[in-house]
Structure formats: C-alpha cells, structure tokens
C-alpha cells in the first residue's frame, strides 16, 4: 500500500507514462486525490508566435524528457503534477524554457510573484547581501530585519498595537497562529478553552497542525487520533454551500457540542483557494463580533491572498474586519521563502525571549527581497492595478462561463485572482477531467496555469503576476476562451 511497493524493477527500465499510471492507480487505492495527470509523450501542437506567447516545439519538449525521468528516479511522485515545462528563466509575466518556447504566466508560481518574476530591484537587493556577505543569522539581529518588521507593522490593522514575527513558510505561519491562539486562551481562561474552529474545504498547509486545521478529509488520511480539538464548519461560498447565513456557523457548533466559551480561535482563509471562494461581508462581520464577544482569537490566513493580490493590500480589508492574527507568505517577497505572522501585541508577546523563534527567522536574503518587493508594490501602485485589471478579468470570465453554464459552474474572483469551477453537466459535481483538458489546452497554446485545484480538482485558477498589462491579460482571456471552445463544443 505504500509508494515504495510501486516499483519492483529499476525506474530507468520503465516507460515514464507507465510509471505515472502506476502512481495514479495506487493513489486512488489509497483514496488520495492526485494532481492532474499530464502525459509525457511529446505531441505535435499548433505553432504560436505572438508578443506574449511562443510555442515552436512538440510539447512536452522531447529534449526535456530526461529531466523528468531523472526527477522520477530521485524525487517522490508527490512532486509531479504540474504542466510539463522545464523552466529556464522567468521575467515579468512570462516563462521561458531553453528550447525557444515562451508562456504567458497565469500562475505566479503559485501566487508567489506578485511583483513579477525576476524583478531587477529584488535581484539587486539580494546581490548586495551576497556580496557583503551575510547569508544566515538565526535570530541574531541585522538591520534589514528591523526595516522589514517596521514595514509590515505599518500595514497591519493597528500599527501601534500589532507586532511581526518572521518565519519561512506559510505552514509555519498558520501553525504559529494556532499555537498563539491556544496559548492566549489557556493563559487567560484555562484549559477548557481549547477548540480551533476552521472551515470545510480549507487548506492551511501540509504540516500536522496545518492539516488538522484544514478542511479536506482526503489530506488527513495519515492522521489517526490527533485533532479532536479541531472543529470544521461549512464555508459560506454560495455555490457548493448555498447557505451563507451565519446561523449555519452557530448551528454547526451546536451540532458538534462545542460551546463558544470553549473556543480558543477561529481561523479562515481570507478566500478559500479552491474557488477562490470569498466570505460574504455580513458573515465576516458577524464572525468578528462573535469572536469579540467570546474573547476568541480571530485568525485570517492571507498566505496566498496578501500583498495586493485582490486589489487591496490584504484581502480581509474587503470585509471591513480587524483580525487578531494574520498569516502571511508567498507574495510577501515575490521570490525567496519568507512568511510572517502579524498580530496583536498582547498575543504575540506571550512567549519569553528565545522561546518562539525559527532557524531562518528573518534570514537576510529573503528579508531584503521582501523589502524591495513591498517598495515595488507601493511605488508602482500594484494593488490599485490589480483592482483595475480585475474589473476587466472578472466580467470576461463571467461572459465565458455564460457560454457554457451547464459545465462552467461558477466564476469567483477579486482583483487578479479568479477561478472557474468546472462541473459535470447540469450538476455541481466537480469535473476534474474536463478542467484538466482545458488547462492542458491552454498550456499547449502558451498560457500557463498550475494544475486545476479545489476539493475535486475542478477549479481553473487564474492568478497572473500583478504587473501584467491589460493587453497581455486580454490575450490570456482570449486563449482561455479559445481553449474552452475547443474542449466544450465537442
């Protein structure tokens, strides 16, 4: 039943597509949702040559196959599952391989490169630290750490009352939020205030605490007895769950025999990534009031939604709420691994010196990248640009959806993050196969998205770098529509 039993002969004697089929079959037996299954047999595709896209080889590129074969021998199968392109360089909103192909990027990596790929300002900042040299500091102080912490504090809900803790990954940030919420509750109210409430279909990371908080049961198959104090309730997305009333939140707690006085924290993604699905404003405000009344720590996971992505610096600003803790990551640097927790001083200050740190807390290279990144967002008004581009993107996606309302179930989005949820005709049941075919067709035409996401692999996720021009955005929309036409009219 384990992956190590997949291969009884050396990998280099097996056809790569046979390996992929074995992986996917075993994953199904384990009831683990796999990523899309991109074939590695090169196929002829129509040539493309525009200002923003260029495809002049078979795809995947025949010469790239040895790279994939090497990775199959050296990495676990979990690392596969994205469109089969070998990145050579990336600039702005375009991705290049070394065989002359160029893709218009609608992935931003995975919502990382908000200010664009390979920004010269970020590269220069990193080179300056490399040349000093200053590569690793643990939590010994360097000046740029202080500068970044101050910058992040200034964009917090209340700079006079919020502090910043720098980390490395989004999972670290969400786990730290859970730890802080629990600690605050126990210190102030005792051990009975213990529950962490999160939402169905939520994703907060891949480590134990983050997945306990997550709302995707298939990702929890490896978890046996832990997590009795993690409670999930329905997310009010309005499509998969049509009941967007806050009464459903209260009802769900009651059905699970959880009292408000027993809740330490409530954590939500500011939008759920598999939609993207947003909270109704009224719901978010009632949730905030509920947390205030019962002294519950409110946590917003902004790992993929922060730093201008939705047309606001942070997505929670759309709701008019004030989170107690904010988990940040991805677009914080547009490049190197960095995360942060921004939170109320009385919560952030619960741990003594040396007792809440991380090996690479505020490491010099990602810190200077983040400083340059935040300066670019501010100076180029990328938050405002994302909002303006969203005013073009979302209506166009709705127009495409209305051409095929039976299978393109809904469109959700704000700013430069959006998604089309593909369903089986006339239902709300996810159709990952059709979503994959549209995604693959876009790839073959020079428009790059990451593999379909969502609880059932049904969502075509659209999240270009915030620097994308209107002309390039409209070209991408045209390619998506053309791909939908070719797949859905058959």
Helices and strands as residue ranges (DSSP letters): G 3-5, G 11-13, H 16-29, E 48-49, E 54-55, G 62-64, H 65-74, G 77-79, E 89-91, E 94-96, E 102-105, H 108-111, H 120-132, H 143-154, E 162-167, H 170-189, E 195-199, H 208-213, G 217-220, E 230-233, H 246-255, G 260-262, E 263-269, E 271-272, E 277-278, H 281-293, E 297-301, G 315-319, E 325-328, G 330-332, E 339-344, H 345-348, H 364-379, H 382-403, E 408-414, E 417-422, H 432-444, E 447-448, E 459-462, H 470-488
